[in-house]
Amino acid sequence: MKIKYSKEADVLLIELREGHPADSIDLKEGVILHLDERGLPLEIEILDASKLASLEEIHIMAPLEVAR
């Protein structure tokens, strides 16, 4: 998963997995879900992101690896 933010465009992109978007669904005004050719989610795009989220407080949590 990758999270990208363009300050100039004020767009937040949450890339769930790699692929080529074939379709999209507007979940809400300014929130777009991009789908692959099989209809599976690829990425979530948030327009005017600074109005919807506090971008200074983004924390990425990854699962801890289990010691063997």
DAZI-V471927 format. One record per residue. RES is the residue in one small letter. PSI is psi as a letter, one per 40 degrees, with the letter a starting at -180 (NA if undefined). BURIAL is I if it has 24 or more other C-alpha atoms within 12 Angstrom, else O. D_LAST is the distance of its C-alpha to the last C-alpha in whole Angstrom. Layout:
BEGIN
((RES:PSI:BURIAL:D_LAST) (RES:PSI:BURIAL:D_LAST))
END
This chain:
BEGIN
((m:h:O:25) (k:i:O:28) (i:h:O:30) (k:i:O:33) (y:h:I:36) (s:h:O:40) (k:d:O:42) (e:d:O:45) (a:e:O:45) (d:f:O:43) (v:h:I:41) (l:h:I:37) (l:h:I:35) (i:h:I:32) (e:h:I:30) (l:d:O:28) (r:i:O:28) (e:i:O:30) (g:i:O:33) (h:h:O:37) (p:h:I:38) (a:e:O:41) (d:i:O:42) (s:i:O:42) (i:h:O:42) (d:h:O:44) (l:d:O:42) (k:i:O:44) (e:h:O:46) (g:e:O:44) (v:h:O:41) (i:h:I:40) (l:h:I:38) (h:h:I:38) (l:i:I:37) (d:a:O:36) (e:e:O:39) (r:e:O:37) (g:e:O:37) (l:i:O:34) (p:h:I:33) (l:d:I:32) (e:i:I:33) (i:h:I:35) (e:h:I:38) (i:h:I:39) (l:i:I:43) (d:f:O:44) (a:d:I:41) (s:e:O:42) (k:d:O:44) (l:d:O:41) (a:i:O:38) (s:g:O:38) (l:e:O:36) (e:e:O:36) (e:f:O:33) (i:h:O:31) (h:h:O:27) (i:h:O:24) (m:h:O:21) (a:i:O:18) (p:i:O:15) (l:i:O:12) (e:i:O:9) (v:h:O:6) (a:h:O:4) (r:NA:O:0))
END
